[in-house]
């Protein structure tokens, strides 16, 4: 499970271009890892477009933004092309990384329980430690909260 101040769980996943992305390869910079249920669905599109609209702000704060879902790399490519996204999307089809980050579990939608992806975000510091965790996220407006927390942590 995710704990602030502890080392973020390591991962290697394929991005939209079928290239491997390792968390350890991003050491020395801030990393925003956000987990989302499905490409090209309303809430997920809002979130991805909001991160894209703010990508220059995150780059200015020396932060990389990674979106992770169970969708295929091909699905990610279509999602990126359709919405002109400027973020990296990673594919976790077996939910292994999501489980390590507490982003896979029981969901309750209108009284119906099922297993699924829990929309959440983890902010990882340049040393590879968890700096902040949002365990349950509303897509709209979330990007502003992440950017504000990143600015706050960097000012400390």
Legacy VTK file of the C-alpha trace (Angstrom):
# vtk DataFile Version 3.0
C-alpha trace
ASCII
DATASET POLYDATA
POINTS 156 float
0.000 0.000 0.000
1.035 3.595 -0.527
2.530 5.531 2.384
3.808 9.099 2.253
7.560 9.178 2.836
8.071 5.560 1.750
9.698 4.466 -1.500
7.199 4.351 -4.363
6.695 0.824 -5.709
8.945 0.180 -8.701
7.372 -0.499 -12.067
8.165 -1.047 -15.724
5.252 -0.652 -18.141
4.858 -0.059 -21.868
3.813 3.387 -23.065
1.638 4.258 -26.040
4.626 3.694 -28.370
5.297 0.207 -26.930
8.469 1.520 -25.235
9.244 0.427 -21.694
9.029 3.148 -19.042
10.676 2.467 -15.692
9.996 4.548 -12.614
13.690 4.208 -11.700
14.568 5.901 -15.018
12.769 9.047 -13.824
14.805 9.476 -10.656
15.832 13.076 -10.088
12.505 14.546 -11.170
8.997 14.730 -9.793
6.559 12.168 -11.170
2.770 12.432 -11.197
1.241 8.974 -11.586
-2.490 9.026 -12.103
-4.636 5.940 -12.445
-7.795 6.112 -14.527
-10.445 3.567 -15.539
-10.682 3.707 -19.341
-9.448 5.563 -22.394
-11.911 7.887 -24.106
-14.625 7.815 -21.433
-16.029 11.140 -20.162
-14.201 11.529 -16.817
-10.967 10.044 -18.108
-11.016 12.352 -21.126
-11.542 15.397 -18.881
-8.592 14.366 -16.729
-6.245 13.613 -19.651
-7.166 16.848 -21.432
-6.692 18.852 -18.207
-3.220 17.356 -17.674
-2.394 18.101 -21.327
-3.582 21.714 -20.976
-1.295 22.095 -17.938
1.682 20.128 -19.263
3.879 23.245 -19.600
3.217 24.050 -15.915
4.226 20.536 -14.855
7.329 20.583 -17.061
8.230 23.953 -15.529
8.030 22.266 -12.121
10.348 19.479 -13.373
7.508 16.944 -13.261
6.617 14.103 -15.606
2.952 13.108 -15.882
2.109 9.424 -16.383
-1.422 8.109 -16.802
-1.966 4.405 -16.143
-4.941 2.259 -17.113
-5.514 -1.356 -18.123
-6.085 -0.313 -21.749
-3.765 -1.588 -24.482
-0.995 0.522 -25.968
-3.016 0.621 -29.201
-6.008 2.033 -27.303
-3.694 4.645 -25.758
-2.441 5.668 -29.221
-6.008 6.185 -30.459
-6.965 8.131 -27.308
-3.903 10.389 -27.648
-4.529 11.002 -31.362
-8.251 11.705 -30.927
-7.719 14.300 -28.174
-4.197 15.589 -29.075
-2.898 14.532 -25.662
0.611 15.563 -24.619
1.040 13.110 -21.737
2.493 9.620 -21.522
0.003 6.808 -21.040
1.106 3.437 -19.683
-0.598 0.079 -20.062
-1.100 -2.166 -16.996
-3.333 -4.942 -18.411
-2.882 -7.342 -15.486
-3.367 -4.591 -12.842
-0.079 -5.496 -11.116
1.094 -1.895 -10.735
-2.403 -0.694 -9.845
-2.536 -3.253 -7.042
0.820 -2.066 -5.647
-0.473 1.514 -5.636
-3.905 0.728 -4.183
-5.584 1.710 -7.450
-7.253 -1.663 -8.032
-10.004 -2.834 -5.719
-13.659 -3.030 -4.894
-15.824 -0.255 -6.268
-19.425 0.489 -5.411
-21.450 2.032 -8.223
-25.125 2.639 -7.458
-25.117 -0.203 -4.924
-23.460 -2.667 -7.310
-20.064 -3.889 -6.132
-17.347 -4.868 -8.571
-13.568 -4.967 -8.886
-12.045 -2.184 -10.905
-9.643 0.708 -11.264
-9.908 3.320 -8.533
-9.267 6.801 -9.914
-6.328 7.992 -7.806
-3.059 9.895 -8.054
0.376 9.563 -6.482
3.008 12.300 -6.457
6.562 10.919 -6.304
9.507 13.097 -5.310
12.913 13.191 -7.078
14.289 10.599 -4.609
11.590 8.106 -5.588
9.524 8.506 -2.422
5.790 9.086 -2.189
5.279 12.804 -1.541
1.465 12.813 -1.663
-1.399 10.423 -2.382
-4.946 11.153 -3.470
-6.703 7.782 -2.924
-10.015 8.782 -4.511
-10.193 11.476 -7.147
-12.892 13.428 -8.970
-11.649 14.045 -12.514
-12.827 17.641 -12.882
-10.510 20.107 -11.133
-8.076 17.469 -9.900
-5.152 18.655 -12.038
-5.213 22.044 -10.287
-4.947 20.298 -6.891
-1.981 18.231 -8.063
-0.177 21.297 -9.442
-0.855 23.275 -6.232
0.481 20.433 -4.046
3.577 20.135 -6.227
4.238 23.885 -5.942
3.703 23.713 -2.172
6.104 20.781 -1.725
8.774 22.405 -3.873
8.537 25.628 -1.843
9.290 23.768 1.417
LINES 1 157
156 0 1 2 3 4 5 6 7 8 9 10 11 12 13 14 15 16 17 18 19 20 21 22 23 24 25 26 27 28 29 30 31 32 33 34 35 36 37 38 39 40 41 42 43 44 45 46 47 48 49 50 51 52 53 54 55 56 57 58 59 60 61 62 63 64 65 66 67 68 69 70 71 72 73 74 75 76 77 78 79 80 81 82 83 84 85 86 87 88 89 90 91 92 93 94 95 96 97 98 99 100 101 102 103 104 105 106 107 108 109 110 111 112 113 114 115 116 117 118 119 120 121 122 123 124 125 126 127 128 129 130 131 132 133 134 135 136 137 138 139 140 141 142 143 144 145 146 147 148 149 150 151 152 153 154 155
